[in-house]
Amino acid sequence: MAEAQNIPAGSTTAGAIAVAAESTVATRMSAPPSFDVADFPVPHGREEEWRFTPLARLRGLHDGTAVADGAIKAQIDAPEGVTVESVDRDDPRIGKAGTPVDRIAAQAFSSFAKATVVTVPKEAVLTEPVRLSLHGEGGTTFGHTVFDVQAFAEAVIVIDHTGDAVRAANVDFLVGDGAKLTVVSVQDWDDTAVHCSQHNTLIGRDATFKSVVVTFGGDVVRIHPRISYAGPGGEAELFGLYFTDAGQHQEHRLLVNHDAPHCKSNVVYKGALQGQDAHAVWIGDVLIEKTAEGTDTYEMNRNLVLTDGARVDSVPNLEIETGEIVGAGHASATGRFDDEQLFYLQARGIPADKARRLVVRGFFAELVQQIGVPDIEERLLTKIETELQGSV
């Protein structure tokens, strides 16, 4: 039996907060998926998938005027046994995990020169993460990366974005049968950067996939994770953490397509916002197809508004085409500080500003712990503390 829960708790001050608007349209894009950019009309902002996005700030990524005139410094650190290749677009692994679903993703596919394929061989168990560092050096770049984690392999992948760039990319994750993959994607761009990326994941039979998406920097960041299953028994956990400052637009659009029987998914995204015109968007779509009997899924988005002038749009969607499921549900909540928590801490002698920082750190703690990479966890906790200095 499906459950739907929406718990909006908006600010009572002048800050504009929009939360939890249900829609059954968002799992269906205005145009069918395609690798050809010509198959997608130029968006005008009235389309369901673009209505929250500030098109004028995308630097031409959405209308074809962006030209690949920039540079991005890429560095891959991979443990022994992992192969890294530069391949042409006709390589059969490119696009296997998913097809572009909007004009920017199709533009990125049409515009990259060479794709990078990182392969973790069958049954390999990596003791160190594969690290991909991408540092923008100005201008516009397009990219395509494939991570092929073969059957029964186990790996952790860290993708780190820094610097200044206008970046459009597709990232594919092929998770082989019985494999276990954890991916940590960090968006820590300069304040002037624009980043749009579609993440496609194909999960094999009895495979396990965990994603942690962390977004701090950038003027506009639009990340689109998409999950599908290649066989029964697959499991996906999607975690997200974002801290949206004044003037920033951070948008996370997720689709979990349960198209195989007896698979699981769990989605938890949390965000904090501060400053005038800080805008966070979270769209969580789950589709359970007729063939997906035995599905067990849940998704949740929570947002903490720290100052006036911030806005959140949180839209959970759930479509169920079969009644033969284990469970399905979703929840969304947005609000300010919990006064009872603050009172409890202050009553024990903790100053108000420190109490507020403790509440926010506790809000994010469970997601930071999901990362499992100590140096990344420490860096993010430090980043959160730095961000909090400006609000509390």
MOCORDA-V358990 format. One record per residue. N is the residue number from 1. PSI is psi as a letter, one per 20 degrees, with the letter a starting at -180 (NA if undefined). Layout:
n->[N | N]
psi->[PSI | PSI]
This chain:
n->[1 | 2 | 3 | 4 | 5 | 6 | 7 | 8 | 9 | 10 | 11 | 12 | 13 | 14 | 15 | 16 | 17 | 18 | 19 | 20 | 21 | 22 | 23 | 24 | 25 | 26 | 27 | 28 | 29 | 30 | 31 | 32 | 33 | 34 | 35 | 36 | 37 | 38 | 39 | 40 | 41 | 42 | 43 | 44 | 45 | 46 | 47 | 48 | 49 | 50 | 51 | 52 | 53 | 54 | 55 | 56 | 57 | 58 | 59 | 60 | 61 | 62 | 63 | 64 | 65 | 66 | 67 | 68 | 69 | 70 | 71 | 72 | 73 | 74 | 75 | 76 | 77 | 78 | 79 | 80 | 81 | 82 | 83 | 84 | 85 | 86 | 87 | 88 | 89 | 90 | 91 | 92 | 93 | 94 | 95 | 96 | 97 | 98 | 99 | 100 | 101 | 102 | 103 | 104 | 105 | 106 | 107 | 108 | 109 | 110 | 111 | 112 | 113 | 114 | 115 | 116 | 117 | 118 | 119 | 120 | 121 | 122 | 123 | 124 | 125 | 126 | 127 | 128 | 129 | 130 | 131 | 132 | 133 | 134 | 135 | 136 | 137 | 138 | 139 | 140 | 141 | 142 | 143 | 144 | 145 | 146 | 147 | 148 | 149 | 150 | 151 | 152 | 153 | 154 | 155 | 156 | 157 | 158 | 159 | 160 | 161 | 162 | 163 | 164 | 165 | 166 | 167 | 168 | 169 | 170 | 171 | 172 | 173 | 174 | 175 | 176 | 177 | 178 | 179 | 180 | 181 | 182 | 183 | 184 | 185 | 186 | 187 | 188 | 189 | 190 | 191 | 192 | 193 | 194 | 195 | 196 | 197 | 198 | 199 | 200 | 201 | 202 | 203 | 204 | 205 | 206 | 207 | 208 | 209 | 210 | 211 | 212 | 213 | 214 | 215 | 216 | 217 | 218 | 219 | 220 | 221 | 222 | 223 | 224 | 225 | 226 | 227 | 228 | 229 | 230 | 231 | 232 | 233 | 234 | 235 | 236 | 237 | 238 | 239 | 240 | 241 | 242 | 243 | 244 | 245 | 246 | 247 | 248 | 249 | 250 | 251 | 252 | 253 | 254 | 255 | 256 | 257 | 258 | 259 | 260 | 261 | 262 | 263 | 264 | 265 | 266 | 267 | 268 | 269 | 270 | 271 | 272 | 273 | 274 | 275 | 276 | 277 | 278 | 279 | 280 | 281 | 282 | 283 | 284 | 285 | 286 | 287 | 288 | 289 | 290 | 291 | 292 | 293 | 294 | 295 | 296 | 297 | 298 | 299 | 300 | 301 | 302 | 303 | 304 | 305 | 306 | 307 | 308 | 309 | 310 | 311 | 312 | 313 | 314 | 315 | 316 | 317 | 318 | 319 | 320 | 321 | 322 | 323 | 324 | 325 | 326 | 327 | 328 | 329 | 330 | 331 | 332 | 333 | 334 | 335 | 336 | 337 | 338 | 339 | 340 | 341 | 342 | 343 | 344 | 345 | 346 | 347 | 348 | 349 | 350 | 351 | 352 | 353 | 354 | 355 | 356 | 357 | 358 | 359 | 360 | 361 | 362 | 363 | 364 | 365 | 366 | 367 | 368 | 369 | 370 | 371 | 372 | 373 | 374 | 375 | 376 | 377 | 378 | 379 | 380 | 381 | 382 | 383 | 384 | 385 | 386 | 387 | 388 | 389 | 390 | 391 | 392]
psi->[p | q | q | p | p | p | m | p | n | r | q | j | a | i | p | p | p | p | q | l | o | q | p | j | h | h | i | o | r | h | q | q | q | q | i | o | h | i | i | p | q | p | q | i | i | i | q | g | i | i | i | i | p | n | h | i | j | j | k | j | h | i | j | j | i | p | p | n | j | a | q | p | o | p | p | p | o | p | r | p | i | p | q | p | q | o | r | r | i | j | p | i | h | p | i | h | h | r | q | p | i | r | h | g | h | h | g | g | h | i | i | q | g | q | q | p | p | p | p | o | r | p | j | p | o | p | i | q | q | p | p | o | p | o | o | p | k | q | a | p | q | q | r | p | p | p | o | n | o | r | p | j | r | p | q | p | p | p | o | p | p | r | a | p | q | o | p | p | q | p | p | p | o | o | o | r | p | j | r | p | p | p | p | o | o | p | n | l | r | r | i | i | q | p | o | p | p | p | o | p | p | o | p | r | p | k | r | p | p | p | p | o | p | p | p | g | a | q | g | p | p | o | p | n | p | p | p | r | p | i | r | q | j | q | p | p | p | o | q | q | p | q | o | o | r | p | i | q | o | p | p | o | o | q | p | o | n | n | j | q | q | l | r | q | q | p | p | o | p | q | q | q | q | q | r | p | j | p | o | p | p | p | o | o | p | p | p | o | r | h | i | l | q | j | q | o | q | q | q | q | p | p | q | o | o | h | r | r | i | q | p | p | o | o | n | p | q | p | p | p | j | q | i | m | r | g | q | p | r | r | q | p | p | p | a | a | q | o | h | h | g | g | g | g | g | h | i | k | j | p | q | g | g | h | g | h | h | h | g | g | h | h | h | i | g | h | h | h | i | i | g | j | o | g | h | g | g | g | g | h | h | g | g | g | g | g | h | h | h | i | h | NA]
